[in-house]
Amino acid sequence: MGLTILLTVIMMALLFLMIWSATLTLPYKGLAKNFPKDVQERLEPRLNSLPMSARRVVGWIALIAIGLLMIGVFVWGGLDGIRRGYGFGRLFLRFLVIGTGVKAFDIIGLDFFLLTKTHFFQHYFPETEGCAGWQDFGFNRRQQLAQIIMLPFFCLLTAWIFTLIA
C-alpha cells in the first residue's frame, strides 16, 4: 500500500508540473479549453497570435516527457504488482487508488484551490484578471463527471493488460 500511495503522490506532482509547464512555456488553445468560457474569450486574441518559439518547443518537449513519466508510474505500479504476485483484483485496486487520488487532486487541488482561490493563472495571463470564471468552481462538471465515470474502466483495462503480462 505504501508504494501505491507514493505512486499517487508522484502522479499528483506530475499533473501539477504538467499544468505549470503548459502555462509557463506553452500557452495554447488546448490549455485554454480547460478554463471557464469568459477566460477563454479573453485569452483568444493572445493565443491566436503566439508564434512558435524555442520556449514553446521546450514546453512541448516537457509535456511529452511528463506524459511519458505518467505512463511510467502506471507501468511501475503494474510491474511491481506482478513482482509481488498481485492478481487482477489487487492490480485493479492499486490503479483505482492512484486514479481516484489524482482525480480528487484535480478537482480539489487544481480546480477548487488553484483555479478559484489563488491568482496562479492570472499571474501568467494578466489579461484575465477580473474574469468571473475564476470564481466559478464546477464550471467543468460534465468533463469531470465523464472522467470519473471512465476511471474504473481505465483501471480495469490496465489491470487486465498487466495480468496478461504476468
C-alpha beads as a LAMMPS data file, in Angstrom:
LAMMPS data file: protein, C-alpha beads

166 atoms
165 bonds

1 atom types
1 bond types

-500.0 500.0 xlo xhi
-500.0 500.0 ylo yhi
-500.0 500.0 zlo zhi

Masses

1 110.0

Atoms # bond

1 1 1 0.000 0.000 0.000
2 1 1 2.933 2.305 0.646
3 1 1 4.083 2.170 -2.969
4 1 1 0.529 2.808 -4.164
5 1 1 0.361 5.986 -2.084
6 1 1 3.822 7.041 -3.294
7 1 1 2.773 6.494 -6.919
8 1 1 -0.390 8.522 -6.298
9 1 1 1.629 11.429 -4.884
10 1 1 4.058 11.228 -7.827
11 1 1 1.130 11.373 -10.261
12 1 1 -0.300 14.396 -8.445
13 1 1 3.059 16.154 -8.663
14 1 1 3.371 15.287 -12.347
15 1 1 -0.135 16.604 -13.051
16 1 1 0.685 19.908 -11.351
17 1 1 4.024 20.063 -13.174
18 1 1 2.219 19.451 -16.466
19 1 1 -0.247 22.294 -15.795
20 1 1 2.518 24.640 -14.665
21 1 1 4.786 23.761 -17.595
22 1 1 1.983 24.260 -20.120
23 1 1 1.012 27.572 -18.519
24 1 1 4.565 28.876 -18.324
25 1 1 6.070 27.770 -21.617
26 1 1 3.328 26.920 -23.993
27 1 1 0.031 28.716 -23.755
28 1 1 -2.180 27.226 -26.450
29 1 1 -5.869 26.711 -27.148
30 1 1 -5.807 23.167 -25.757
31 1 1 -4.823 24.506 -22.358
32 1 1 -7.364 27.331 -22.537
33 1 1 -10.262 24.950 -23.226
34 1 1 -9.917 23.837 -19.596
35 1 1 -10.690 27.360 -18.402
36 1 1 -14.111 28.987 -17.914
37 1 1 -15.696 30.495 -21.040
38 1 1 -15.064 34.160 -20.166
39 1 1 -11.389 33.400 -19.529
40 1 1 -11.155 31.584 -22.875
41 1 1 -12.627 34.614 -24.636
42 1 1 -10.116 36.988 -23.037
43 1 1 -7.214 34.679 -23.900
44 1 1 -8.251 34.022 -27.505
45 1 1 -6.516 37.044 -29.103
46 1 1 -3.259 36.269 -27.330
47 1 1 -3.340 32.561 -28.128
48 1 1 -4.138 33.202 -31.797
49 1 1 -1.123 35.486 -32.195
50 1 1 1.562 33.399 -30.478
51 1 1 4.351 32.356 -32.839
52 1 1 6.188 29.088 -32.419
53 1 1 9.309 29.846 -30.398
54 1 1 12.118 27.985 -28.680
55 1 1 10.257 28.391 -25.395
56 1 1 7.158 26.719 -26.824
57 1 1 9.246 23.886 -28.291
58 1 1 10.749 23.309 -24.837
59 1 1 7.194 23.333 -23.483
60 1 1 6.101 20.625 -25.908
61 1 1 9.145 18.536 -25.029
62 1 1 8.375 18.976 -21.328
63 1 1 4.733 17.965 -21.847
64 1 1 5.743 14.852 -23.748
65 1 1 8.331 13.946 -21.090
66 1 1 5.813 14.440 -18.282
67 1 1 3.231 12.365 -20.176
68 1 1 5.763 9.551 -20.549
69 1 1 6.591 9.789 -16.837
70 1 1 2.872 9.470 -16.045
71 1 1 2.679 6.315 -18.142
72 1 1 5.835 5.152 -16.374
73 1 1 4.115 5.491 -12.991
74 1 1 1.398 3.061 -14.106
75 1 1 3.987 0.704 -15.591
76 1 1 5.978 0.828 -12.345
77 1 1 2.824 0.087 -10.338
78 1 1 1.830 -2.763 -12.645
79 1 1 5.249 -4.393 -12.816
80 1 1 5.686 -4.101 -9.054
81 1 1 2.275 -5.692 -8.598
82 1 1 3.241 -8.574 -10.868
83 1 1 6.525 -8.989 -8.970
84 1 1 4.580 -9.152 -5.707
85 1 1 2.140 -11.706 -7.112
86 1 1 -0.875 -9.414 -7.354
87 1 1 -3.828 -10.788 -9.226
88 1 1 -6.333 -8.859 -11.285
89 1 1 -8.266 -7.585 -8.250
90 1 1 -5.267 -6.152 -6.414
91 1 1 -3.881 -4.568 -9.573
92 1 1 -7.285 -3.029 -10.272
93 1 1 -7.434 -1.706 -6.705
94 1 1 -3.927 -0.208 -6.998
95 1 1 -4.778 1.571 -10.247
96 1 1 -8.133 2.703 -8.849
97 1 1 -6.462 4.221 -5.766
98 1 1 -3.932 6.036 -7.961
99 1 1 -6.579 7.252 -10.408
100 1 1 -9.041 8.301 -7.727
101 1 1 -6.337 10.144 -5.796
102 1 1 -5.257 12.031 -8.895
103 1 1 -8.863 12.865 -9.834
104 1 1 -9.535 14.144 -6.291
105 1 1 -6.371 16.260 -6.500
106 1 1 -7.504 17.566 -9.894
107 1 1 -10.907 18.628 -8.562
108 1 1 -9.908 19.864 -5.101
109 1 1 -6.318 20.955 -5.576
110 1 1 -6.395 22.300 -9.110
111 1 1 -10.000 23.256 -9.900
112 1 1 -11.027 24.478 -6.460
113 1 1 -7.832 25.778 -4.905
114 1 1 -5.539 26.713 -7.789
115 1 1 -8.241 27.996 -10.138
116 1 1 -10.602 29.771 -7.743
117 1 1 -8.608 30.638 -4.615
118 1 1 -5.227 31.745 -5.937
119 1 1 -4.181 34.071 -8.734
120 1 1 -1.889 31.449 -10.253
121 1 1 -3.200 31.694 -13.804
122 1 1 -3.788 35.436 -13.655
123 1 1 -0.084 35.827 -12.894
124 1 1 0.728 34.249 -16.265
125 1 1 -2.324 35.632 -18.072
126 1 1 -2.856 39.128 -16.622
127 1 1 -5.469 39.968 -19.249
128 1 1 -7.816 37.527 -17.478
129 1 1 -7.713 39.375 -14.155
130 1 1 -11.243 40.114 -13.026
131 1 1 -12.932 37.362 -15.046
132 1 1 -15.899 35.933 -13.143
133 1 1 -14.997 32.441 -14.350
134 1 1 -12.042 32.282 -11.976
135 1 1 -14.566 32.074 -9.127
136 1 1 -16.838 29.544 -10.842
137 1 1 -15.925 26.252 -9.178
138 1 1 -17.632 23.455 -11.069
139 1 1 -17.663 25.152 -14.472
140 1 1 -16.373 21.881 -15.961
141 1 1 -18.715 19.454 -14.154
142 1 1 -19.568 17.465 -17.283
143 1 1 -15.921 16.925 -18.184
144 1 1 -15.043 15.900 -14.619
145 1 1 -18.044 13.585 -14.378
146 1 1 -17.145 11.900 -17.668
147 1 1 -13.605 11.338 -16.421
148 1 1 -14.872 9.933 -13.115
149 1 1 -17.155 7.519 -14.986
150 1 1 -14.327 6.414 -17.305
151 1 1 -11.800 5.977 -14.477
152 1 1 -12.873 2.491 -13.306
153 1 1 -12.941 1.240 -16.894
154 1 1 -9.413 2.540 -17.485
155 1 1 -8.294 0.835 -14.261
156 1 1 -9.964 -2.434 -15.277
157 1 1 -8.288 -2.308 -18.679
158 1 1 -4.890 -1.502 -17.190
159 1 1 -5.182 -4.299 -14.608
160 1 1 -6.221 -6.728 -17.342
161 1 1 -3.210 -5.755 -19.503
162 1 1 -0.836 -6.380 -16.610
163 1 1 -2.434 -9.740 -15.777
164 1 1 -1.740 -10.745 -19.389
165 1 1 1.927 -9.854 -18.862
166 1 1 2.172 -11.968 -15.684

Bonds

1 1 1 2
2 1 2 3
3 1 3 4
4 1 4 5
5 1 5 6
6 1 6 7
7 1 7 8
8 1 8 9
9 1 9 10
10 1 10 11
11 1 11 12
12 1 12 13
13 1 13 14
14 1 14 15
15 1 15 16
16 1 16 17
17 1 17 18
18 1 18 19
19 1 19 20
20 1 20 21
21 1 21 22
22 1 22 23
23 1 23 24
24 1 24 25
25 1 25 26
26 1 26 27
27 1 27 28
28 1 28 29
29 1 29 30
30 1 30 31
31 1 31 32
32 1 32 33
33 1 33 34
34 1 34 35
35 1 35 36
36 1 36 37
37 1 37 38
38 1 38 39
39 1 39 40
40 1 40 41
41 1 41 42
42 1 42 43
43 1 43 44
44 1 44 45
45 1 45 46
46 1 46 47
47 1 47 48
48 1 48 49
49 1 49 50
50 1 50 51
51 1 51 52
52 1 52 53
53 1 53 54
54 1 54 55
55 1 55 56
56 1 56 57
57 1 57 58
58 1 58 59
59 1 59 60
60 1 60 61
61 1 61 62
62 1 62 63
63 1 63 64
64 1 64 65
65 1 65 66
66 1 66 67
67 1 67 68
68 1 68 69
69 1 69 70
70 1 70 71
71 1 71 72
72 1 72 73
73 1 73 74
74 1 74 75
75 1 75 76
76 1 76 77
77 1 77 78
78 1 78 79
79 1 79 80
80 1 80 81
81 1 81 82
82 1 82 83
83 1 83 84
84 1 84 85
85 1 85 86
86 1 86 87
87 1 87 88
88 1 88 89
89 1 89 90
90 1 90 91
91 1 91 92
92 1 92 93
93 1 93 94
94 1 94 95
95 1 95 96
96 1 96 97
97 1 97 98
98 1 98 99
99 1 99 100
100 1 100 101
101 1 101 102
102 1 102 103
103 1 103 104
104 1 104 105
105 1 105 106
106 1 106 107
107 1 107 108
108 1 108 109
109 1 109 110
110 1 110 111
111 1 111 112
112 1 112 113
113 1 113 114
114 1 114 115
115 1 115 116
116 1 116 117
117 1 117 118
118 1 118 119
119 1 119 120
120 1 120 121
121 1 121 122
122 1 122 123
123 1 123 124
124 1 124 125
125 1 125 126
126 1 126 127
127 1 127 128
128 1 128 129
129 1 129 130
130 1 130 131
131 1 131 132
132 1 132 133
133 1 133 134
134 1 134 135
135 1 135 136
136 1 136 137
137 1 137 138
138 1 138 139
139 1 139 140
140 1 140 141
141 1 141 142
142 1 142 143
143 1 143 144
144 1 144 145
145 1 145 146
146 1 146 147
147 1 147 148
148 1 148 149
149 1 149 150
150 1 150 151
151 1 151 152
152 1 152 153
153 1 153 154
154 1 154 155
155 1 155 156
156 1 156 157
157 1 157 158
158 1 158 159
159 1 159 160
160 1 160 161
161 1 161 162
162 1 162 163
163 1 163 164
164 1 164 165
165 1 165 166
